[in-house]
């Protein structure tokens, strides 16, 4: 199961159970920040999802970029592509 498939399954479970993110994180034994990043993958632009599928960017990085730049998908894709090319510079790129 890919991280994107996992995110979709968790989202469906949350909807079925009426859980919010803190509740789901508690019941699933997950870190809340990780769960937010995971769920953000669902809303990631296709270009970012492809970078995750190709293992050029981690699911947590993709989710974090998407979550933080949710109002600017073009900028999110641009940063995700830069992160894929440069290891360890995510924080610097996020500030740009």
N, CA, C and O atoms as CSV, one atom per row, in Angstrom:
chain,resi,resn,atom,element,x,y,z
A,1,UNK,N,N,0.837,-1.170,0.000
A,1,UNK,CA,C,0.000,0.000,0.000
A,1,UNK,C,C,0.889,1.243,0.000
A,1,UNK,O,O,1.786,1.379,0.832
A,2,UNK,N,N,0.634,2.121,-0.919
A,2,UNK,CA,C,1.409,3.367,-0.990
A,2,UNK,C,C,0.933,4.334,0.098
A,2,UNK,O,O,-0.121,4.134,0.701
A,3,UNK,N,N,1.710,5.366,0.336
A,3,UNK,CA,C,1.327,6.363,1.332
A,3,UNK,C,C,0.044,7.083,0.912
A,3,UNK,O,O,-0.775,7.436,1.760
A,4,UNK,N,N,-0.128,7.295,-0.370
A,4,UNK,CA,C,-1.338,7.966,-0.856
A,4,UNK,C,C,-2.552,7.063,-0.638
A,4,UNK,O,O,-3.613,7.542,-0.237
A,5,UNK,N,N,-2.408,5.775,-0.895
A,5,UNK,CA,C,-3.498,4.829,-0.640
A,5,UNK,C,C,-3.817,4.764,0.855
A,5,UNK,O,O,-4.981,4.694,1.251
A,6,UNK,N,N,-2.764,4.787,1.677
A,6,UNK,CA,C,-2.953,4.783,3.127
A,6,UNK,C,C,-3.723,6.029,3.561
A,6,UNK,O,O,-4.634,5.945,4.384
A,7,UNK,N,N,-3.358,7.172,3.012
A,7,UNK,CA,C,-4.040,8.427,3.351
A,7,UNK,C,C,-5.517,8.362,2.981
A,7,UNK,O,O,-6.374,8.794,3.753
A,8,UNK,N,N,-5.813,7.828,1.814
A,8,UNK,CA,C,-7.211,7.720,1.377
A,8,UNK,C,C,-7.998,6.775,2.282
A,8,UNK,O,O,-9.155,7.043,2.604
A,9,UNK,N,N,-7.376,5.678,2.691
A,9,UNK,CA,C,-8.040,4.722,3.577
A,9,UNK,C,C,-8.311,5.350,4.947
A,9,UNK,O,O,-9.386,5.162,5.517
A,10,UNK,N,N,-7.346,6.085,5.463
A,10,UNK,CA,C,-7.518,6.740,6.764
A,10,UNK,C,C,-8.604,7.811,6.675
A,10,UNK,O,O,-9.429,7.940,7.579
A,11,UNK,N,N,-8.602,8.569,5.595
A,11,UNK,CA,C,-9.624,9.602,5.417
A,11,UNK,C,C,-11.011,8.971,5.395
A,11,UNK,O,O,-11.943,9.494,6.006
A,12,UNK,N,N,-11.148,7.859,4.700
A,12,UNK,CA,C,-12.440,7.171,4.636
A,12,UNK,C,C,-12.844,6.674,6.025
A,12,UNK,O,O,-14.002,6.808,6.420
A,13,UNK,N,N,-11.907,6.111,6.756
A,13,UNK,CA,C,-12.170,5.640,8.113
A,13,UNK,C,C,-12.585,6.805,9.022
A,13,UNK,O,O,-13.496,6.672,9.840
A,14,UNK,N,N,-11.911,7.932,8.868
A,14,UNK,CA,C,-12.256,9.122,9.657
A,14,UNK,C,C,-13.683,9.570,9.371
A,14,UNK,O,O,-14.425,9.926,10.286
A,15,UNK,N,N,-14.059,9.551,8.105
A,15,UNK,CA,C,-15.415,9.952,7.728
A,15,UNK,C,C,-16.451,8.972,8.280
A,15,UNK,O,O,-17.504,9.385,8.766
A,16,UNK,N,N,-16.147,7.675,8.204
A,16,UNK,CA,C,-17.071,6.651,8.698
A,16,UNK,C,C,-17.254,6.742,10.215
A,16,UNK,O,O,-18.362,6.570,10.724
A,17,UNK,N,N,-16.167,7.012,10.926
A,17,UNK,CA,C,-16.197,7.049,12.392
A,17,UNK,C,C,-16.490,8.437,12.959
A,17,UNK,O,O,-16.730,8.582,14.157
A,18,UNK,N,N,-16.470,9.458,12.098
A,18,UNK,CA,C,-16.700,10.809,12.560
A,18,UNK,C,C,-15.527,11.383,13.347
A,18,UNK,O,O,-15.705,12.255,14.198
A,19,UNK,N,N,-14.339,10.891,13.058
A,19,UNK,CA,C,-13.138,11.340,13.771
A,19,UNK,C,C,-12.599,12.631,13.179
A,19,UNK,O,O,-12.665,12.852,11.970
A,20,UNK,N,N,-12.071,13.473,14.042
A,20,UNK,CA,C,-11.272,14.602,13.588
A,20,UNK,C,C,-9.806,14.143,13.599
A,20,UNK,O,O,-9.521,13.000,13.956
A,21,UNK,N,N,-8.895,15.010,13.218
A,21,UNK,CA,C,-7.485,14.602,13.122
A,21,UNK,C,C,-6.909,14.204,14.479
A,21,UNK,O,O,-6.271,13.154,14.568
A,22,UNK,N,N,-7.100,14.987,15.537
A,22,UNK,CA,C,-6.557,14.555,16.832
A,22,UNK,C,C,-7.146,13.217,17.298
A,22,UNK,O,O,-6.430,12.378,17.846
A,23,UNK,N,N,-8.443,13.025,17.080
A,23,UNK,CA,C,-9.083,11.767,17.470
A,23,UNK,C,C,-8.557,10.585,16.673
A,23,UNK,O,O,-8.280,9.522,17.229
A,24,UNK,N,N,-8.420,10.777,15.366
A,24,UNK,CA,C,-7.904,9.702,14.516
A,24,UNK,C,C,-6.461,9.376,14.886
A,24,UNK,O,O,-6.081,8.208,14.954
A,25,UNK,N,N,-5.670,10.401,15.121
A,25,UNK,CA,C,-4.265,10.174,15.505
A,25,UNK,C,C,-4.201,9.355,16.790
A,25,UNK,O,O,-3.388,8.439,16.911
A,26,UNK,N,N,-5.057,9.687,17.741
A,26,UNK,CA,C,-5.080,8.951,19.011
A,26,UNK,C,C,-5.469,7.488,18.790
A,26,UNK,O,O,-4.767,6.580,19.234
A,27,UNK,N,N,-6.591,7.267,18.103
A,27,UNK,CA,C,-7.084,5.905,17.897
A,27,UNK,C,C,-6.155,5.059,17.038
A,27,UNK,O,O,-6.065,3.845,17.223
A,28,UNK,N,N,-5.468,5.697,16.102
A,28,UNK,CA,C,-4.577,4.955,15.203
A,28,UNK,C,C,-3.144,4.886,15.729
A,28,UNK,O,O,-2.293,4.224,15.135
A,29,UNK,N,N,-2.881,5.566,16.836
A,29,UNK,CA,C,-1.539,5.548,17.424
A,29,UNK,C,C,-0.515,6.258,16.553
A,29,UNK,O,O,0.633,5.827,16.442
A,30,UNK,N,N,-0.946,7.353,15.937
A,30,UNK,CA,C,-0.070,8.122,15.046
A,30,UNK,C,C,0.206,9.493,15.636
A,30,UNK,O,O,-0.564,10.005,16.449
A,31,UNK,N,N,1.298,10.066,15.220
A,31,UNK,CA,C,1.618,11.444,15.548
A,31,UNK,C,C,0.670,12.333,14.750
A,31,UNK,O,O,0.458,12.107,13.559
A,32,UNK,N,N,0.101,13.340,15.404
A,32,UNK,CA,C,-0.866,14.208,14.743
A,32,UNK,C,C,-0.264,14.957,13.554
A,32,UNK,O,O,-0.909,15.097,12.515
A,33,UNK,N,N,0.972,15.439,13.706
A,33,UNK,CA,C,1.633,16.159,12.609
A,33,UNK,C,C,1.824,15.233,11.409
A,33,UNK,O,O,1.603,15.637,10.267
A,34,UNK,N,N,2.238,13.983,11.673
A,34,UNK,CA,C,2.411,13.010,10.592
A,34,UNK,C,C,1.079,12.760,9.889
A,34,UNK,O,O,1.022,12.706,8.660
A,35,UNK,N,N,0.005,12.608,10.673
A,35,UNK,CA,C,-1.303,12.349,10.079
A,35,UNK,C,C,-1.752,13.518,9.208
A,35,UNK,O,O,-2.305,13.309,8.129
A,36,UNK,N,N,-1.518,14.748,9.668
A,36,UNK,CA,C,-1.873,15.924,8.852
A,36,UNK,C,C,-1.115,15.912,7.519
A,36,UNK,O,O,-1.684,16.176,6.461
A,37,UNK,N,N,0.174,15.601,7.600
A,37,UNK,CA,C,0.984,15.551,6.372
A,37,UNK,C,C,0.501,14.442,5.445
A,37,UNK,O,O,0.437,14.615,4.228
A,38,UNK,N,N,0.162,13.303,6.040
A,38,UNK,CA,C,-0.311,12.175,5.248
A,38,UNK,C,C,-1.608,12.531,4.533
A,38,UNK,O,O,-1.763,12.262,3.342
A,39,UNK,N,N,-2.535,13.136,5.263
A,39,UNK,CA,C,-3.813,13.514,4.660
A,39,UNK,C,C,-3.655,14.618,3.620
A,39,UNK,O,O,-4.437,14.697,2.672
A,40,UNK,N,N,-2.656,15.459,3.791
A,40,UNK,CA,C,-2.403,16.517,2.800
A,40,UNK,C,C,-1.995,15.925,1.453
A,40,UNK,O,O,-2.176,16.558,0.413
A,41,UNK,N,N,-1.442,14.707,1.473
A,41,UNK,CA,C,-1.056,14.061,0.207
A,41,UNK,C,C,-2.235,13.908,-0.739
A,41,UNK,O,O,-2.088,14.011,-1.957
A,42,UNK,N,N,-3.409,13.659,-0.162
A,42,UNK,CA,C,-4.610,13.483,-0.988
A,42,UNK,C,C,-4.888,14.743,-1.796
A,42,UNK,O,O,-5.339,14.675,-2.939
A,43,UNK,N,N,-4.615,15.892,-1.190
A,43,UNK,CA,C,-4.886,17.169,-1.838
A,43,UNK,C,C,-3.702,17.684,-2.658
A,43,UNK,O,O,-3.788,18.729,-3.303
A,44,UNK,N,N,-2.606,16.942,-2.623
A,44,UNK,CA,C,-1.415,17.356,-3.370
A,44,UNK,C,C,-1.700,17.383,-4.861
A,44,UNK,O,O,-2.441,16.545,-5.374
A,45,UNK,N,N,-1.112,18.343,-5.553
A,45,UNK,CA,C,-1.225,18.340,-7.013
A,45,UNK,C,C,-0.642,17.041,-7.583
A,45,UNK,O,O,0.248,16.446,-6.975
A,46,UNK,N,N,-1.132,16.602,-8.730
A,46,UNK,CA,C,-0.647,15.360,-9.334
A,46,UNK,C,C,0.874,15.319,-9.498
A,46,UNK,O,O,1.487,14.260,-9.364
A,47,UNK,N,N,1.474,16.457,-9.785
A,47,UNK,CA,C,2.929,16.492,-9.955
A,47,UNK,C,C,3.645,16.082,-8.670
A,47,UNK,O,O,4.646,15.367,-8.712
A,48,UNK,N,N,3.130,16.533,-7.535
A,48,UNK,CA,C,3.737,16.175,-6.248
A,48,UNK,C,C,3.465,14.707,-5.931
A,48,UNK,O,O,4.352,14.008,-5.441
A,49,UNK,N,N,2.262,14.238,-6.201
A,49,UNK,CA,C,1.953,12.822,-5.974
A,49,UNK,C,C,2.868,11.928,-6.804
A,49,UNK,O,O,3.298,10.871,-6.342
A,50,UNK,N,N,3.164,12.355,-8.028
A,50,UNK,CA,C,4.070,11.572,-8.879
A,50,UNK,C,C,5.487,11.545,-8.314
A,50,UNK,O,O,6.166,10.521,-8.395
A,51,UNK,N,N,5.939,12.665,-7.741
A,51,UNK,CA,C,7.268,12.684,-7.128
A,51,UNK,C,C,7.334,11.698,-5.968
A,51,UNK,O,O,8.368,11.068,-5.744
A,52,UNK,N,N,6.245,11.563,-5.235
A,52,UNK,CA,C,6.187,10.591,-4.133
A,52,UNK,C,C,6.210,9.175,-4.698
A,52,UNK,O,O,6.970,8.327,-4.231
A,53,UNK,N,N,5.381,8.923,-5.699
A,53,UNK,CA,C,5.328,7.583,-6.311
A,53,UNK,C,C,6.680,7.169,-6.882
A,53,UNK,O,O,7.060,6.001,-6.814
A,54,UNK,N,N,7.401,8.136,-7.443
A,54,UNK,CA,C,8.722,7.864,-8.024
A,54,UNK,C,C,9.822,7.870,-6.961
A,54,UNK,O,O,10.997,7.689,-7.278
A,55,UNK,N,N,9.439,8.079,-5.708
A,55,UNK,CA,C,10.354,8.105,-4.562
A,55,UNK,C,C,11.442,9.173,-4.701
A,55,UNK,O,O,12.576,8.988,-4.261
A,56,UNK,N,N,11.071,10.285,-5.319
A,56,UNK,CA,C,12.003,11.401,-5.462
A,56,UNK,C,C,11.840,12.386,-4.312
A,56,UNK,O,O,12.702,13.236,-4.085
A,57,UNK,N,N,10.740,12.270,-3.594
A,57,UNK,CA,C,10.453,13.113,-2.434
A,57,UNK,C,C,9.686,12.248,-1.432
A,57,UNK,O,O,8.868,11.414,-1.820
A,58,UNK,N,N,9.954,12.451,-0.162
A,58,UNK,CA,C,9.293,11.618,0.848
A,58,UNK,C,C,7.830,12.031,0.998
A,58,UNK,O,O,7.477,13.184,0.755
A,59,UNK,N,N,6.982,11.083,1.399
A,59,UNK,CA,C,5.579,11.424,1.628
A,59,UNK,C,C,5.409,12.518,2.678
A,59,UNK,O,O,4.534,13.373,2.546
A,60,UNK,N,N,6.230,12.495,3.707
A,60,UNK,CA,C,6.096,13.525,4.743
A,60,UNK,C,C,6.491,14.899,4.207
A,60,UNK,O,O,5.842,15.894,4.532
A,61,UNK,N,N,7.540,14.969,3.396
A,61,UNK,CA,C,7.920,16.248,2.788
A,61,UNK,C,C,6.821,16.742,1.854
A,61,UNK,O,O,6.467,17.921,1.873
A,62,UNK,N,N,6.285,15.844,1.043
A,62,UNK,CA,C,5.216,16.224,0.107
A,62,UNK,C,C,3.994,16.725,0.848
A,62,UNK,O,O,3.398,17.735,0.473
A,63,UNK,N,N,3.623,16.012,1.907
A,63,UNK,CA,C,2.467,16.428,2.692
A,63,UNK,C,C,2.684,17.765,3.368
A,63,UNK,O,O,1.790,18.611,3.390
A,64,UNK,N,N,3.868,17.954,3.918
A,64,UNK,CA,C,4.176,19.212,4.600
A,64,UNK,C,C,4.159,20.387,3.622
A,64,UNK,O,O,3.604,21.444,3.921
A,65,UNK,N,N,4.764,20.196,2.465
A,65,UNK,CA,C,4.789,21.260,1.454
A,65,UNK,C,C,3.357,21.595,1.017
A,65,UNK,O,O,2.985,22.765,0.923
A,66,UNK,N,N,2.570,20.562,0.753
A,66,UNK,CA,C,1.186,20.779,0.324
A,66,UNK,C,C,0.383,21.479,1.409
A,66,UNK,O,O,-0.382,22.400,1.124
A,67,UNK,N,N,0.554,21.040,2.662
A,67,UNK,CA,C,-0.201,21.628,3.777
A,67,UNK,C,C,0.171,23.092,3.976
A,67,UNK,O,O,-0.703,23.945,4.133
A,68,UNK,N,N,1.464,23.378,3.969
A,68,UNK,CA,C,1.907,24.757,4.217
A,68,UNK,C,C,1.586,25.706,3.068
A,68,UNK,O,O,1.371,26.899,3.280
A,69,UNK,N,N,1.556,25.172,1.856
A,69,UNK,CA,C,1.298,26.006,0.678
A,69,UNK,C,C,-0.037,25.653,0.032
A,69,UNK,O,O,-0.169,25.676,-1.192
A,70,UNK,N,N,-1.015,25.330,0.855
A,70,UNK,CA,C,-2.314,24.870,0.346
A,70,UNK,C,C,-3.022,25.902,-0.527
A,70,UNK,O,O,-3.867,25.547,-1.349
A,71,UNK,N,N,-2.683,27.160,-0.354
A,71,UNK,CA,C,-3.311,28.208,-1.153
A,71,UNK,C,C,-2.513,28.575,-2.402
A,71,UNK,O,O,-2.904,29.472,-3.149
A,72,UNK,N,N,-1.395,27.882,-2.631
A,72,UNK,CA,C,-0.551,28.202,-3.777
A,72,UNK,C,C,0.059,26.914,-4.339
A,72,UNK,O,O,1.231,26.618,-4.105
A,73,UNK,N,N,-0.742,26.162,-5.074
A,73,UNK,CA,C,-0.286,24.859,-5.571
A,73,UNK,C,C,0.879,24.989,-6.560
A,73,UNK,O,O,1.734,24.107,-6.635
A,74,UNK,N,N,0.907,26.076,-7.305
A,74,UNK,CA,C,2.010,26.277,-8.250
A,74,UNK,C,C,3.338,26.379,-7.504
A,74,UNK,O,O,4.328,25.766,-7.903
A,75,UNK,N,N,3.357,27.152,-6.425
A,75,UNK,CA,C,4.555,27.306,-5.595
A,75,UNK,C,C,4.899,25.972,-4.914
A,75,UNK,O,O,6.072,25.626,-4.778
A,76,UNK,N,N,3.868,25.228,-4.488
A,76,UNK,CA,C,4.089,23.925,-3.848
A,76,UNK,C,C,4.798,22.970,-4.805
A,76,UNK,O,O,5.742,22.283,-4.414
A,77,UNK,N,N,4.349,22.927,-6.047
A,77,UNK,CA,C,4.971,22.053,-7.045
A,77,UNK,C,C,6.415,22.491,-7.302
A,77,UNK,O,O,7.317,21.659,-7.398
A,78,UNK,N,N,6.618,23.785,-7.409
A,78,UNK,CA,C,7.964,24.320,-7.641
A,78,UNK,C,C,8.913,23.915,-6.509
A,78,UNK,O,O,10.032,23.471,-6.765
A,79,UNK,N,N,8.469,24.067,-5.269
A,79,UNK,CA,C,9.321,23.713,-4.126
A,79,UNK,C,C,9.531,22.211,-4.055
A,79,UNK,O,O,10.641,21.760,-3.772
A,80,UNK,N,N,8.491,21.427,-4.305
A,80,UNK,CA,C,8.627,19.963,-4.273
A,80,UNK,C,C,9.665,19.488,-5.289
A,80,UNK,O,O,10.459,18.594,-4.999
A,81,UNK,N,N,9.656,20.088,-6.474
A,81,UNK,CA,C,10.643,19.714,-7.493
A,81,UNK,C,C,12.051,20.092,-7.057
A,81,UNK,O,O,13.001,19.354,-7.317
A,82,UNK,N,N,12.192,21.237,-6.395
A,82,UNK,CA,C,13.507,21.636,-5.893
A,82,UNK,C,C,13.966,20.709,-4.778
A,82,UNK,O,O,15.142,20.348,-4.713
A,83,UNK,N,N,13.045,20.320,-3.900
A,83,UNK,CA,C,13.389,19.388,-2.818
A,83,UNK,C,C,13.837,18.056,-3.412
A,83,UNK,O,O,14.779,17.435,-2.919
A,84,UNK,N,N,13.162,17.623,-4.467
A,84,UNK,CA,C,13.529,16.356,-5.112
A,84,UNK,C,C,14.950,16.399,-5.661
A,84,UNK,O,O,15.632,15.375,-5.715
A,85,UNK,N,N,15.394,17.590,-6.069
A,85,UNK,CA,C,16.739,17.733,-6.637
A,85,UNK,C,C,17.810,18.008,-5.587
A,85,UNK,O,O,18.985,17.719,-5.813
A,86,UNK,N,N,17.414,18.567,-4.436
A,86,UNK,CA,C,18.417,18.952,-3.448
A,86,UNK,C,C,18.113,18.336,-2.088
A,86,UNK,O,O,17.138,18.702,-1.433
A,87,UNK,N,N,18.931,17.429,-1.687
A,87,UNK,CA,C,18.760,16.734,-0.412
A,87,UNK,C,C,19.112,17.665,0.740
A,87,UNK,O,O,20.133,18.351,0.707
A,88,UNK,N,N,18.248,17.683,1.768
A,88,UNK,CA,C,18.554,18.418,2.990
A,88,UNK,C,C,18.282,19.897,2.982
A,88,UNK,O,O,18.565,20.571,3.972
A,89,UNK,N,N,17.749,20.428,1.914
A,89,UNK,CA,C,17.525,21.867,1.856
A,89,UNK,C,C,16.051,22.241,1.935
A,89,UNK,O,O,15.677,23.352,1.559
A,90,UNK,N,N,15.208,21.330,2.420
A,90,UNK,CA,C,13.773,21.577,2.457
A,90,UNK,C,C,13.425,22.830,3.258
A,90,UNK,O,O,12.657,23.670,2.789
A,91,UNK,N,N,13.980,22.961,4.460
A,91,UNK,CA,C,13.642,24.104,5.314
A,91,UNK,C,C,14.006,25.426,4.630
A,91,UNK,O,O,13.238,26.387,4.665
A,92,UNK,N,N,15.171,25.460,4.016
A,92,UNK,CA,C,15.618,26.662,3.323
A,92,UNK,C,C,14.667,26.998,2.165
A,92,UNK,O,O,14.321,28.160,1.953
A,93,UNK,N,N,14.256,25.981,1.431
A,93,UNK,CA,C,13.366,26.195,0.294
A,93,UNK,C,C,11.978,26.625,0.746
A,93,UNK,O,O,11.322,27.410,0.062
A,94,UNK,N,N,11.519,26.115,1.901
A,94,UNK,CA,C,10.190,26.453,2.394
A,94,UNK,C,C,10.114,27.939,2.767
A,94,UNK,O,O,9.047,28.547,2.676
A,95,UNK,N,N,11.236,28.516,3.183
A,95,UNK,CA,C,11.272,29.927,3.579
A,95,UNK,C,C,11.303,30.861,2.375
A,95,UNK,O,O,10.965,32.039,2.484
A,96,UNK,N,N,11.708,30.333,1.238
A,96,UNK,CA,C,11.873,31.163,0.033
A,96,UNK,C,C,10.545,31.652,-0.511
A,96,UNK,O,O,10.513,32.360,-1.518
